[in-house]
């Protein structure tokens, strides 16, 4: 690092400050409900942890997901443990509890949604090689923390995604996994929104 780079970085560091919440210009719950959503749905197939469910509400709020379906043993609001990690996002993100993930998938397919399972399978596509078409709409299905997608969930998917990993563990925590996948998924829609605003 040159002396000049060090001095410039030091100047910027002294100027930078943490933004206050009011400066972040976030939507209110009422504004969120009226705002246009990205054509993404999150389907939770037997996710057991309330903290993970709450975290997924929060992530879905951050990326302005259209809807969440909570299926099987997946707990649903109202519950203190969900609210603890959702921080109120369970009030902004529309959600529905349906016991059968198969029923949800059949209905979404009927309405034209592409069903994408996040699971390690013999036909999984690595996440970086998947480019969602911004003209399509996608339902991303996430499974149980240990067992992954149910057989019904697997049978209903059009495509499978896998996040490459380079360590000793076989999988990521579902809330971390969902954050990575959703961030990747919205890139195409952000680009399209930018084009529509020019």
N, C-alpha and C positions, 0 to 999 in steps of 0.2 A: 504494500500500500504506500503510495507516495505521500509526502507531507501535505501537498495540496488536497488530495482526497481526504486525508485525515481531518484537515481544517474544515473543509466543506461539510463533511459528515458531522463534525462536532457542532457546527453552526446550526444545521438542521435539527440535530438532537436537542439543542437548547431552545429552539423555536417550537418544536412539536409539543403538544399537550393532549391529554386524554379528552375525548369529546364527552360532553354531558348528554344524558339521555334525551333531553329536549332538542339537542342539536342533530340527533340521528334521523329526525323527520319520519318516524315510524307511523304507520296507520293506527287509528283507534280500532277497536273490535268492530264497531259499526261500519267504519270505512272499509275495513278488510272484507266484510261480508258483501259489500256493494262492488268492490273492486273486481276487475277481470282476473281470472285465474289462469294458471298454466294448464294445458291439457294433460295433467298427470293425476293419477289416483294411486294411493298407497293402500295395499291390501295386506293385512296382518293375519297370517295363517298359523294359529295356535301359538302366538307369542305369549309367554307365561308371565314375564316380569312387568309389574306395574310401572316401575321406574323406566324401563325401556319403552313402554307404551307412551308414557308422558314425554319422554325425550323425542319420540317420533312425532308426537303432536307438535312439539316445539319446532322441529326441523321442517315439518310440513307447512307450518305457519311461515317460517323464514323464506321458503321457496314458493309460497303462494300456491300450494297444491289444491286441486279442486275438491277432493273428498278423501276421506279415509274409511275403509271397511275393516271392522274388527270381527274376526271369525273364530269359531271354535272356542277354545279355552281362553282366548285373549280377553283380559279384563277390560272393562270400559268405565267411563265416568258415570256418575260422580264417585270419586274416591280420593282420599287424602294423598295416598302414595303416587297416584297419577299426577295430581295437581302439583306435588312437590317438584317434579322435574319438568312438567309442562309449563309451569308458571303462567297459567291462564290461557295457553294456546288451545286447550280443549274447549274453550268458549268461542274461539274464532274459527277454527277449522271444522267444516261440516263433517259429521261422522255418522255411521250406521253400524249397529251390531247385527250380524247375521250368523246364525250358528254354522251353516254349511258354506265353506269356501267354494265348493263346487257350484252351488246356487249363484253365488256372486259372480264367478267367472263366466258362467253361462249367460247371465243377464248382461254383463259388460260386453261380451262378444256380440251378443244380439244387437247392442247399441253401437257397435263399430270400434270398440276399444281393442288395441293390440295388447295381449297379455304377456308380460315379461317376468319370468321367474328369476330371482337372484339366488342361484344355487350352483354348486359344483356338480356338473353332469357330464356325460360322455359327449354332449353336443354344446357345451357352454362356449360362449364367445367372451374373450377377455374384454373387460370394460372399455379400455382405450380403443378397441377395434369396433365398438358399437357406436353408430351415429344415428340417433333418432331423426326421423323425417319430421320437420316442423309442421308439416301438413297433417300428420297423424296424431292420434291421442293414445296414451299409454297407461296401462295399469301395471304398477310394479308390485310384485308379490314377494313378501319377505316371510320366512318361516321361523319355526321354533328355535330357541337359542342353542339347543343341543342336537335335535333331530332334523333341523332344516325344514324344507317344505314337506307337507303331507303328500301321500300318493295322489290324492285328488287334486292338490295344487299342481303337482308336476304334470299330471295328465292334461291339465287345462291350459298350459302355457304354450305360446307360439315360439318363444325365444327364451334362452337362458343366458344370464350374465354371470361372470365370475371376476372378482377383483384379484389380480395377480398378487401373490404374497411370496416373500423371500426369507422368512424366518422358520421357526420350528413349529409354530401353531398352524392348525388346519383351517381356522376361520377367524373372523373379526367379530367383536361384539356387534349385535344387530343394529344398535343405534349409530355406531361408527360407520358400519357398512352402508346403512341407509343414507347417511349424510353424504358419503362419497358418491354413491350412485345417483342420488337426486341432484347433486351439484353438477355431475357430468351430464345428466339428462337435460337440465334446463339450458345448457349452453346453446343448443340449436334454437330454442324458443327465444332466448335473449337476443341472438343474432337477428332473428326474424322481426322481433319487436323493434330493434334498432333500425332495420330497413324500412319498416312501416312508419317510423317517426321522421324519416328524412324526406 
